[in-house]
Amino acid sequence: MYEGKHIHYSELDHKPLCSYSPKLCKQRRLNGYAFCIRHVLEDRSAPFRQCEYVAKYNSQRCTNPIPKAEDRRFGNEQEADFLL
């Protein structure tokens, strides 16, 4: 497991929180990973890949993770928007 650079703990129960490096993230870690669902793509060994959706208005790519085992290219919100 990739631990990340910024290890910090919950003030309530002292469990480790997301180790996202650019800024403090107070989300709970995914079981077996050092990151929350929003930042799990920072761990290259995690079984997730980045969503392929690109916004039309600013050409930025979606940052949501998709499980590698699933046969899809987009997240749930993007699939609905893409089909319209």
C-alpha positions as CSV (number, residue, x, y, z in Angstrom):
1,M,0.0,0.0,0.0
2,Y,1.2,3.5,-0.9
3,E,1.0,5.5,2.3
4,G,1.2,9.1,0.9
5,K,3.2,12.0,2.2
6,H,0.7,13.6,4.6
7,I,-0.5,11.3,7.4
8,H,-3.0,12.9,9.8
9,Y,-5.6,11.5,12.1
10,S,-9.2,12.2,13.0
11,E,-9.7,14.4,16.1
12,L,-12.6,12.2,17.2
13,D,-11.3,8.7,17.0
14,H,-7.7,9.1,16.0
15,K,-8.0,6.9,12.9
16,P,-5.9,7.9,9.9
17,L,-7.5,10.1,7.3
18,C,-6.9,10.6,3.6
19,S,-3.1,11.1,2.8
20,Y,-3.8,13.5,-0.1
21,S,-0.6,15.5,-0.5
22,P,-1.5,18.9,-2.1
23,K,-3.8,19.9,0.8
24,L,-5.5,18.6,4.0
25,C,-8.3,16.2,3.3
26,K,-10.5,15.1,6.2
27,Q,-12.3,12.3,4.4
28,R,-12.1,8.7,5.7
29,R,-9.7,6.3,3.9
30,L,-10.9,3.5,1.8
31,N,-10.3,0.1,3.4
32,G,-6.8,-1.0,2.5
33,Y,-5.7,2.3,1.0
34,A,-4.2,5.5,2.3
35,F,-6.7,7.7,0.3
36,C,-10.4,8.5,0.3
37,I,-12.5,7.7,-2.8
38,R,-11.9,11.3,-4.2
39,H,-8.1,11.0,-4.1
40,V,-7.5,7.2,-4.5
41,L,-6.1,7.8,-8.0
42,E,-2.9,9.2,-6.3
43,D,-2.2,5.6,-5.4
44,R,-0.9,3.9,-8.6
45,S,-1.5,0.4,-7.1
46,A,-5.2,1.1,-6.4
47,P,-7.6,-0.8,-8.7
48,F,-9.2,2.4,-10.1
49,R,-8.7,4.5,-13.2
50,Q,-9.8,8.0,-14.1
51,C,-13.1,8.7,-15.7
52,E,-12.7,9.6,-19.4
53,Y,-15.4,12.3,-19.5
54,V,-14.2,15.8,-20.8
55,A,-16.4,18.8,-20.1
56,K,-17.5,20.7,-23.2
57,Y,-17.4,24.1,-21.6
58,N,-13.8,24.1,-20.3
59,S,-12.2,20.9,-21.7
60,Q,-11.3,19.6,-18.3
61,R,-11.3,15.9,-17.7
62,C,-13.4,14.4,-14.9
63,T,-11.3,13.4,-11.8
64,N,-13.7,10.8,-10.5
65,P,-12.3,7.2,-10.1
66,I,-13.9,4.2,-11.8
67,P,-13.1,0.6,-10.7
68,K,-10.8,-1.0,-13.3
69,A,-12.9,-4.2,-13.1
70,E,-16.0,-2.4,-14.4
71,D,-16.4,-2.2,-18.2
72,R,-17.3,1.5,-18.5
73,R,-15.6,4.7,-19.4
74,F,-17.6,7.3,-17.6
75,G,-19.0,7.8,-14.1
76,N,-22.7,7.7,-13.4
77,E,-23.3,11.4,-13.7
78,Q,-21.3,11.7,-16.9
79,E,-23.0,8.8,-18.6
80,A,-26.3,10.5,-18.3
81,D,-24.9,13.9,-19.5
82,F,-23.0,12.2,-22.4
83,L,-26.1,10.5,-23.7
84,L,-28.2,13.7,-23.9
